[in-house]
Amino acid sequence: MVPLCVDLDGTLCREDTLLVLLRRKPWLLAWLVRGRAVFKQRIARCVPIDPALLEYNDELLAFLRAEKAGGRELWLVTAADRTVAEKVAEHFDGLFAGVLASDGAVNLKGERKLRALEAKFPSGFDYAGNSAPDLPIWRRARNAIVVNAAPRVLRRARSLSNVSRVFR
C-alpha cells in the first residue's frame, strides 16, 4: 500500500499556520526579505505554536485515523516550517510516520514538494491537499484527495489526477 501524504495548511488544519503565528507578531513580516524558507523558520522559532489550539478538519482526521488503523502509512508533508509541522505531528501521537517540511533553506511548496515526495516515495504516493500549488503533486500522485478546495481547483485536480475522495 502506498503512503498517504497529507498537506497541513488548509487541509489538515483549516487555517494557515503561518498566518496564525503572524497574527501574534505581525512586525516579523519584515523577515520575508530573506526568502520564504528563512522567513518561515524564523517565525516558527520566535513565536511558539500550540497545536492543540489549531482548528482541524475533523472529517479528514476521521478518514486518516481509519487509514492508519487499516495499516496505511501517513506522512505530514507541508510548506510550513519543520518546527511547526513536527509539533502538529506530535500532537496527533503517532498518527504520522514522518514529516517532510520547509527547513530554512528550502520552501517545500509546489514543484519542490513534488520532487521531495518522488525522492522519498519512488514507488508512488497518494496526496491530500487543498490548493493550486498542489496541482503538480496531484498530477503525479496515484490518487488525489481534495480537501476544502475552491471549485476551480477541484475541477483542475479532476482533470489531472484520479480524485478518490473530496472533503468539503
Secondary structure by P-SEA (a helix, b strand, c coil): cbbbbbbcccccccccaaaaaaaacccccccccccaaaaaaaaaaaccccccccccaaaaaaaaaaaaaabbbbbbcccccaaaaaaaaaaacccccccccccccccccaaaaaaaaaaaccccbbbbbbcccaaaaaaaccbbbbccccaaaaaaaaaccccccccc
